Amino acid sequence: MSSKAANALVLTGSAALLGGALAFQYLGHLAPCEMCLWQRWPHVAALAFGLLAWAFGNRRAVVALAAVAMLASAGIGAFHAGVEYHWWAGPQACTGMGLAPGSSFITAALATPMIRCDAAAWSLFGVSMAGYNALLSTLIGGGALWLLRKQSTR
């Protein structure tokens, strides 16, 4: 029963977080930065593992992989939140330009708006979307692993 509950937690949690990110993007018109997109890939993996586990009778190992994918998104989200709060530097690709002035890429890049990773596009109570992803993905992934561990100790 616990692997079924763990899988349900991962599937609903990951779908809700990914759906929320897409709603902010397409309904709220908040374009994601590069690191925002990085956080979405583990959610896609968690959904894929969760559906695979569901199709094969909620296999504990596959559910555990889905939970670990959630924790990977949490780690990326925590790193991204730290970049937004300027606790550490982020990747040059979305926090600043590292190329020589006058290059043709610079001219093209200046014509295209850059979505910065070090500026939160939205926050609530001082916590950005990346911060909420880190918190919620940790709770979901950790909760799923706890449910799986609880099953193995019976």
C-alpha positions as CSV (number, residue, x, y, z in Angstrom):
1,M,0.0,0.0,0.0
2,S,2.8,2.5,0.8
3,S,4.4,2.2,-2.7
4,K,1.0,3.0,-4.2
5,A,0.7,6.1,-1.9
6,A,4.2,7.1,-2.6
7,N,3.6,6.9,-6.3
8,A,0.4,8.9,-6.0
9,L,2.2,11.5,-4.1
10,V,5.0,11.8,-6.7
11,L,2.5,11.8,-9.6
12,T,0.2,14.4,-8.2
13,G,2.9,16.6,-6.7
14,S,5.0,16.6,-9.8
15,A,2.1,17.2,-12.1
16,A,0.9,20.1,-9.9
17,L,4.3,21.7,-9.8
18,L,4.9,21.3,-13.5
19,G,1.4,22.5,-14.2
20,G,1.9,25.5,-12.0
21,A,5.1,26.4,-13.8
22,L,3.4,26.1,-17.2
23,A,0.5,28.2,-15.9
24,F,2.8,31.0,-14.8
25,Q,4.5,30.8,-18.2
26,Y,1.5,30.7,-20.5
27,L,-1.3,32.3,-18.4
28,G,0.8,34.7,-16.3
29,H,3.2,35.5,-19.2
30,L,6.3,35.0,-17.1
31,A,9.0,33.7,-19.4
32,P,11.2,31.1,-17.7
33,C,14.9,31.5,-17.5
34,E,17.4,28.7,-18.3
35,M,17.5,27.4,-14.7
36,C,13.7,27.4,-14.5
37,L,13.7,25.1,-17.5
38,W,16.4,22.9,-15.8
39,Q,14.0,22.4,-12.8
40,R,11.3,21.1,-15.1
41,W,13.2,18.1,-16.5
42,P,13.3,16.1,-13.3
43,H,9.6,16.7,-12.9
44,V,9.1,15.2,-16.4
45,A,11.3,12.3,-15.4
46,A,9.3,11.9,-12.1
47,L,6.1,11.8,-14.1
48,A,7.5,9.2,-16.5
49,F,8.9,7.0,-13.7
50,G,5.6,7.4,-11.8
51,L,3.5,6.3,-14.8
52,L,5.9,3.5,-15.5
53,A,5.6,2.3,-11.9
54,W,1.8,2.6,-12.0
55,A,1.7,0.5,-15.3
56,F,3.8,-2.3,-13.6
57,G,2.0,-2.4,-10.3
58,N,3.8,0.4,-8.4
59,R,7.2,-1.3,-8.3
60,R,9.1,0.1,-5.3
61,A,12.4,0.7,-7.3
62,V,10.7,2.7,-10.0
63,V,8.7,4.7,-7.5
64,A,12.0,5.4,-5.7
65,L,13.5,6.7,-9.0
66,A,10.6,9.0,-9.3
67,A,11.1,10.3,-5.8
68,V,14.8,10.8,-6.5
69,A,13.9,12.8,-9.6
70,M,11.8,15.1,-7.4
71,L,14.7,15.6,-5.1
72,A,16.9,16.4,-8.1
73,S,14.4,19.2,-9.0
74,A,14.6,20.3,-5.4
75,G,18.3,20.6,-5.6
76,I,18.3,22.6,-8.8
77,G,15.5,24.8,-7.3
78,A,17.6,25.4,-4.1
79,F,20.6,26.3,-6.2
80,H,18.5,28.6,-8.4
81,A,17.0,30.3,-5.3
82,G,20.5,30.9,-4.0
83,V,21.4,32.6,-7.3
84,E,18.2,34.7,-7.1
85,Y,19.1,35.8,-3.5
86,H,22.7,36.5,-4.6
87,W,24.1,33.9,-2.2
88,W,26.3,32.5,-4.9
89,A,26.9,33.1,-8.6
90,G,24.9,31.4,-11.3
91,P,25.8,30.3,-14.8
92,Q,27.1,33.0,-17.1
93,A,24.6,32.0,-19.7
94,C,21.7,33.7,-17.8
95,T,23.3,35.9,-15.2
96,G,25.7,37.9,-17.4
97,M,27.4,38.1,-20.7
98,G,30.9,36.6,-20.9
99,L,31.8,37.3,-24.5
100,A,34.0,40.0,-26.0
101,P,32.2,43.2,-27.1
102,G,31.7,43.6,-30.8
103,S,31.2,39.9,-31.6
104,S,28.4,39.0,-33.9
105,F,26.8,36.9,-31.1
106,I,26.7,40.0,-28.8
107,T,24.9,42.0,-31.5
108,A,22.3,39.2,-31.9
109,A,22.0,38.7,-28.1
110,L,21.4,42.4,-27.5
111,A,18.5,42.2,-30.0
112,T,17.0,39.3,-28.0
113,P,15.7,39.9,-24.5
114,M,17.6,37.8,-21.9
115,I,15.7,36.2,-19.1
116,R,18.0,36.5,-16.1
117,C,18.4,33.7,-13.7
118,D,19.5,36.0,-10.9
119,A,16.2,38.0,-10.7
120,A,13.1,36.4,-9.4
121,A,10.2,36.9,-11.8
122,W,7.7,36.3,-9.0
123,S,7.7,35.8,-5.3
124,L,5.3,35.3,-2.4
125,F,6.3,36.2,1.2
126,G,9.8,36.7,-0.1
127,V,10.1,33.2,-1.5
128,S,10.6,32.8,-5.3
129,M,9.1,30.1,-7.6
130,A,12.5,28.4,-7.4
131,G,12.4,28.5,-3.6
132,Y,8.9,27.0,-3.6
133,N,9.9,24.3,-6.0
134,A,12.8,23.5,-3.7
135,L,10.6,23.3,-0.6
136,L,7.7,21.4,-2.2
137,S,9.8,19.0,-4.2
138,T,11.8,18.2,-1.1
139,L,8.6,17.4,0.8
140,I,7.1,15.4,-2.0
141,G,10.3,13.4,-2.8
142,G,11.2,12.9,0.8
143,G,7.7,12.0,1.7
144,A,7.6,9.4,-1.0
145,L,10.9,7.9,0.1
146,W,9.6,7.8,3.7
147,L,6.5,6.0,2.6
148,L,8.6,3.5,0.7
149,R,10.9,3.0,3.7
150,K,7.9,2.6,6.0
151,Q,6.7,-0.2,3.7
152,S,10.1,-2.0,3.8
153,T,10.2,-2.1,7.6
154,R,6.9,-3.9,7.9
